[in-house]
Amino acid sequence: MRFTTRFKPKRVDELIGGKLHFIVKHILVGRVEILRFDEREDGRIDIVCVADLERIHPQPKRAHQGWRYLAEADAPKGVDESDGIGDLPPELYRELAELSLI
């Protein structure tokens, strides 16, 4: 899976093996592992990631531009698939999370 960005991050070596998080409607919802950064002929950068999206416990996050670096302790926790909560419809999951019920 590839995502394109205009600029290469300054701490690129630290990001390989780390996670790229997704914010949808001001909620962190998922992440993928970063494999490498490829330079394109047009000057842009491709962020090459694993094709497996990991769902995380939704948490509010304001939209922003640019890179944010999270320490492992500050990163959101993944969804535990064994408890069945990850099988909830996304809208219901989000509403329960906003109410701090999950």
Secondary structure, DSSP 8 states (H G I E B T S, - for coil): -EEEESS--TTHHHHTTSEEEEEETTEEEEEEEEEEEEE-TTS-EEEEE-S--EEEEEEE-----S-----GGGS--B--GGGSGGGS-HHHHHHHHHTT--
